[in-house]
Amino acid sequence: MGKQLPILPSAAQPAEAGAENFLYSRVFCQKDNSPPLRLLLEFLKSREQSPITPPNLDEAALDEWAWVQVTLGYDKAKKPIHVFCVRDRGTYQDVFEQEKTQFLDLLKAYDDIEASLVTEYVNRARFILTTRIDPTDITDEGYDFNGWILEFYQEHCNGIVQVDGKGFYSPKGDLIVDLSPNVEE
């Protein structure tokens, strides 16, 4: 499954025939290691969520810290949320470096204190947790479920949240660096 891990660009991709558009959100985390998936699942359950794991997921994999990707469902009738974790070491280090560089380059255009703080978070990141959702097949409950995933990593891994098309968010949920596309008419 790890071979299917895509490069996760935030910039708009050229439209391809039949290509699906996804919404990506990330948490740039400063903690050395990502927590095992079991801790995320327990956190989600404590928030009255009912995560649906893949049926073939090995129970021992839930305690592994070096996981790369997993799908987590919130509703059997909807597509699951894909969760990826790339680190500053290991197999997908190149993806980690590419993501980090891309966002550092974007942040160079901002000169306020919030952008400076975000730049420090991105610079110090040890891993990036990314969620991928299909915006054509998600409900409000799905957005909430995705938000809980992001919150878990923000709180437990000293992270900062970024959402494509929006920007970077403070721990209180305030947009602090707006990366939304400028629409001029």
C-alpha positions in Angstrom: 0.0 0.0 0.0 2.9 2.4 0.7 3.8 2.6 -3.0 0.4 4.3 -3.6 1.4 7.3 -1.5 1.0 10.4 -3.7 3.0 13.6 -3.8 0.7 15.9 -1.9 0.8 19.3 -3.6 -1.1 22.2 -2.3 -1.0 24.1 -5.6 -3.8 23.5 -8.1 -3.1 20.5 -10.3 -3.8 20.5 -14.0 -7.2 18.9 -14.7 -6.9 15.5 -16.1 -9.7 13.6 -17.8 -11.5 11.6 -15.1 -9.2 12.9 -12.4 -10.7 13.4 -8.9 -10.3 16.5 -7.0 -9.4 16.1 -3.3 -9.1 18.4 -0.4 -5.9 18.1 1.6 -5.2 19.2 5.1 -2.0 18.9 7.0 -0.5 19.1 10.5 3.1 20.0 10.6 4.2 18.3 13.7 7.3 19.0 15.8 7.2 15.8 17.9 9.8 13.2 17.0 7.4 10.4 16.2 3.8 10.1 15.2 1.7 8.3 17.8 0.4 4.8 17.0 -2.9 4.7 15.3 -4.5 3.1 18.4 -4.1 6.4 20.3 -5.8 8.3 17.4 -8.7 5.8 17.4 -9.1 6.1 21.2 -9.1 9.9 20.9 -11.8 9.8 18.2 -13.9 7.5 20.3 -13.5 9.8 23.3 -15.0 12.6 21.1 -18.1 10.4 20.4 -16.8 9.4 16.9 -17.0 5.9 15.5 -14.0 5.4 13.3 -14.2 2.6 10.7 -10.9 0.9 10.0 -10.1 -1.2 7.0 -11.3 -4.8 7.6 -7.9 -6.2 6.7 -6.0 -3.9 9.2 -3.8 -6.1 11.4 -4.4 -5.4 15.1 -0.6 -5.2 15.7 -0.4 -2.4 13.1 -2.4 -0.2 15.4 0.5 -0.1 17.8 3.1 0.7 15.2 4.6 4.2 15.3 6.1 4.0 11.8 2.8 3.7 9.9 2.5 5.5 6.5 -1.1 5.5 5.5 -4.5 4.3 6.6 -8.1 5.0 5.6 -10.6 5.9 8.3 -14.3 6.0 7.7 -16.9 7.9 9.6 -20.0 6.6 7.7 -20.2 3.3 5.8 -22.2 5.1 3.0 -19.4 7.6 2.4 -15.8 7.4 1.1 -13.3 7.2 3.9 -10.7 9.8 4.8 -7.2 8.9 3.7 -4.6 9.7 6.3 -0.9 9.8 5.4 2.2 10.3 7.6 5.5 11.3 6.1 8.6 11.8 8.2 12.0 13.5 8.1 13.6 10.1 7.8 12.7 6.8 6.1 11.1 5.8 2.9 9.1 8.9 2.2 11.6 11.5 3.4 11.7 13.0 -0.1 7.9 13.6 0.1 8.4 15.2 3.5 11.1 17.5 2.2 9.1 18.4 -0.9 6.1 19.4 1.2 8.1 21.3 3.7 10.0 23.2 1.0 6.8 24.0 -0.9 5.2 25.6 2.2 8.3 27.4 3.3 8.4 29.0 -0.2 4.8 30.0 0.1 5.4 31.6 3.5 8.2 33.8 2.2 5.6 36.1 0.7 4.3 37.0 4.1 6.1 39.3 6.5 3.9 39.4 9.6 4.5 37.9 13.0 1.9 35.1 12.4 3.7 34.0 9.3 7.0 34.0 11.1 5.5 31.7 13.8 4.1 29.4 11.2 7.4 29.3 9.3 9.1 28.2 12.6 6.6 25.4 13.0 7.1 24.2 9.4 10.9 24.5 9.8 10.9 22.4 13.0 8.5 19.8 11.7 9.6 16.2 12.1 6.6 14.7 10.3 3.6 15.8 8.4 0.2 14.3 8.9 -2.0 14.7 5.9 -5.7 14.0 5.4 -7.3 13.6 2.0 -11.0 13.9 1.5 -13.3 13.8 -1.5 -15.3 17.0 -1.2 -18.0 15.6 -3.4 -18.7 12.7 -1.0 -18.5 14.1 2.5 -21.0 15.4 5.0 -20.8 17.8 7.9 -20.1 14.8 10.1 -17.1 13.9 7.8 -15.7 17.4 8.1 -16.1 17.2 11.8 -14.4 13.8 11.8 -11.5 15.2 9.8 -11.3 18.1 12.2 -10.9 15.8 15.1 -8.0 14.0 13.4 -6.3 17.3 12.8 -6.9 18.4 16.4 -5.4 15.2 17.8 -2.1 15.8 15.9 -2.1 19.5 16.6 -2.5 18.9 20.4 -0.5 15.7 20.9 2.4 16.4 18.5 3.0 20.2 18.8 1.6 20.8 15.4 0.1 23.5 13.3 -2.9 22.9 10.9 -2.9 23.9 7.2 -5.9 23.4 4.9 -5.6 23.7 1.2 -7.4 26.7 -0.3 -7.6 28.3 3.2 -4.3 28.6 5.1 -2.7 27.9 8.5 -4.8 27.9 11.7 -4.0 28.7 15.3 -4.7 26.1 18.0 -7.9 28.1 18.7 -9.0 27.5 15.1 -8.4 31.0 13.9 -7.0 31.5 10.4 -3.6 33.1 11.0 -2.0 32.9 7.6 -4.5 33.2 4.7 -3.4 31.1 1.7 -6.7 31.3 -0.1 -6.4 32.1 -3.8 -7.0 35.7 -4.7 -10.0 36.1 -6.9 -9.8 39.3 -8.9 -12.5 40.2 -11.5 
